[in-house]
């Protein structure tokens, strides 16, 4: 990581790490900013996976230096032969609290440096499970979208 995230981003990192630690199995969480800039999380019994929007979906491509930073943070770049043109990252449970913070920090840096999101205020979150419907995302604060699918 070239520079530390700002205080607002650090608060986002802490909230996201807490949220990810509480996701039930078969949950989907999407955090997005205008312009199709998003990260989608899928929680399973044994793993937590994330996809960060790739250039195919973006009006402005991810800068080369930000793409390199994503690779250094453990993100896998999109493959031409894959159906999904997004950056991906997967962690297997159990994930330590510090591992979740590091994962959340890589998401914050992805939003800020790769996707050009200036501040977490631009972000909105929504989530659901296959079993019970909507997720309680209050830990994410005002970015949680309620009653919107």
C-alpha positions in Angstrom: 0.0 0.0 0.0 1.6 3.3 -1.1 -0.3 5.6 1.3 -2.5 5.0 4.2 -6.2 5.4 3.7 -7.8 8.6 5.0 -9.7 8.8 8.3 -13.1 8.4 6.5 -11.7 5.3 4.7 -10.3 3.9 7.9 -13.7 4.1 9.5 -15.1 2.3 6.4 -12.5 -0.4 6.8 -13.4 -1.0 10.4 -17.1 -1.1 9.7 -16.7 -3.4 6.7 -14.5 -5.8 8.5 -17.1 -6.0 11.3 -19.9 -6.5 8.7 -18.0 -9.2 6.9 -17.3 -11.1 10.2 -21.1 -11.2 10.8 -22.3 -12.3 7.3 -24.3 -15.5 7.4 -23.6 -18.3 5.0 -25.2 -17.8 1.5 -25.2 -14.0 1.9 -24.5 -11.5 -0.8 -23.4 -7.9 0.0 -22.9 -5.3 -2.7 -21.3 -1.9 -2.0 -21.5 0.5 -4.9 -20.9 4.0 -6.0 -22.4 5.8 -9.0 -21.0 4.8 -12.4 -21.1 1.0 -11.9 -18.3 1.1 -9.4 -18.9 -1.7 -7.0 -17.6 -4.6 -4.9 -19.8 -7.7 -4.5 -19.2 -10.1 -1.6 -20.4 -13.7 -1.5 -20.3 -15.5 1.9 -20.2 -19.3 1.9 -19.6 -21.8 4.7 -15.9 -22.1 3.9 -15.0 -19.0 2.0 -15.6 -15.3 1.5 -15.2 -14.1 -2.0 -15.3 -10.6 -3.5 -15.4 -9.1 -7.0 -14.3 -5.6 -7.8 -15.7 -4.0 -11.0 -13.3 -4.5 -13.9 -12.7 -2.2 -16.9 -15.4 -3.9 -19.0 -18.0 -2.2 -16.7 -16.4 1.1 -16.1 -16.6 4.5 -18.0 -13.0 5.2 -16.9 -10.5 2.3 -16.9 -8.6 1.4 -13.8 -5.2 3.2 -14.0 -2.2 1.0 -14.5 -0.6 2.0 -11.1 -3.9 1.2 -9.3 -4.1 -2.2 -11.1 -0.6 -3.0 -9.9 -1.6 -2.0 -6.4 -4.6 -4.3 -6.6 -2.4 -7.2 -7.6 0.0 -6.4 -4.7 -3.0 -6.5 -2.3 -4.0 -10.0 -3.4 -6.6 -9.2 -6.0 -6.7 -11.4 -9.1 -7.1 -9.5 -12.3 -9.8 -10.4 -14.8 -9.0 -13.2 -17.2 -10.0 -12.9 -20.9 -11.4 -16.5 -20.9 -13.5 -16.1 -17.8 -17.2 -15.2 -17.9 -16.7 -12.5 -15.2 -14.6 -9.5 -16.2 -14.0 -8.4 -12.6 -11.1 -8.5 -10.2 -11.5 -11.3 -7.6 -10.3 -12.1 -4.2 -11.1 -15.1 -2.0 -10.3 -15.9 1.6 -11.0 -19.1 3.4 -12.6 -19.4 6.9 -11.5 -19.2 9.6 -10.3 -15.6 8.8 -8.7 -13.8 11.7 -9.9 -10.4 12.7 -6.7 -8.8 11.4 -7.2 -10.8 8.1 -10.7 -9.3 7.8 -9.3 -5.8 8.4 -6.6 -6.3 5.8 -9.3 -7.7 3.3 -11.5 -4.6 4.1 -8.6 -2.3 3.6 -7.9 -3.8 0.2 -11.5 -3.1 -0.7 -11.2 0.5 0.5 -8.0 1.0 -1.6 -9.8 -0.6 -4.6 -12.7 1.9 -4.3 -10.4 4.9 -3.8 -7.4 4.2 -6.0 -8.8 1.8 -8.7 -12.4 3.0 -9.0 -11.9 6.6 -8.2 -14.3 6.9 -5.3 -13.3 10.0 -3.4 -15.0 9.3 -0.1 -17.1 6.5 1.4 -20.0 9.0 1.5 -20.5 8.1 -2.2 -21.1 4.4 -1.3 -24.4 2.5 -0.9 -24.7 -1.0 0.5 -27.4 -3.6 0.1 -27.4 -7.3 0.9 -29.5 -10.4 1.2 -29.4 -14.1 2.0 -30.9 -17.0 0.2 -32.7 -18.1 3.4 -33.9 -15.0 5.2 -34.0 -12.2 2.7 -32.5 -8.8 3.6 -29.4 -8.4 5.7 -29.1 -6.1 8.6 -26.3 -3.8 7.5 -26.6 -1.2 10.2 -22.9 -1.7 11.1 -22.2 0.1 7.8 -24.0 3.2 8.9 -25.7 5.6 6.5 -24.5 3.7 3.4 -26.9 0.8 4.1 -29.9 0.9 1.8 -33.1 -0.1 3.4 -36.1 -1.3 1.6 -34.4 -1.2 -1.9 -33.6 -4.2 -3.9 
